[in-house]
Amino acid sequence: MAASVFELPELTVLPDWLHPELLEDLSLVALVSIALVALLAFRLIRRLALRGVVVGLLVVLAVGLWDQRTQLSDCVDHCTCTLFGQTVQIPADRNPRCQES
């Protein structure tokens, strides 16, 4: 698989309780939050240039999060889950084959 533009170097090990399904749900909550912040920024920021920069950065963040979320949906089958370059542990009950390798 080609490396994603949104992957960062592995900085830390994520806790075991952060399994792919939970991260997928949390990313959806984060996407909704980003949309609300973008809406607030669009309404509250008066300067057009600053508004464009803030909303543009939020859109880039949302696209990156959506890209990572789609990768989380099928990574359990391949036993290689990452979120922005951080390795995600796959619990044994999600895919027992991942514990053998």
Buried (B, 14 or more C-beta within 10 A) or exposed (E): EEEBEBBEEEEEEBEEEBBBEEBBEBBEEBBEEBEEBBEEBEEEBEEEEEBEEBBEEBEEBBEBBBBBBEBBEEBBEEBBBBBBBBEBBBBEEBBEEBEEE
